[in-house]
């Protein structure tokens, strides 16, 4: 199942029509943050630094 250039352009056009030009950067930013968070979770990284015993 290979996706060609025509299919990618069609998907991009549908996304553009559904969300509009101004919403797409916000959606991509959220998607990027979600993917980074998912990868960090798989690697065992936490958002908060490790607490030191005092």
C-alpha positions, 0 to 999 in steps of 0.5 A, spaced: 500 500 500 503 505 497 501 513 497 503 517 491 503 524 490 496 525 488 493 522 494 498 526 499 495 532 495 488 530 496 489 529 503 492 536 504 486 539 500 481 536 505 485 538 511 485 545 508 478 545 507 476 542 514 480 546 518 482 552 514 489 555 513 490 559 520 488 552 524 493 548 521 500 550 524 496 550 531 494 543 529 501 541 527 504 544 533 500 540 538 501 533 534 509 535 534 508 536 542 504 529 542 509 525 538 515 528 543 511 526 549 509 519 546 517 518 545 519 521 551 514 516 555 517 510 551 524 512 553 522 513 560 523 520 560 519 524 565 517 532 564 519 533 571 527 533 573 529 528 578 528 530 586 534 529 590 534 527 597 536 532 602 
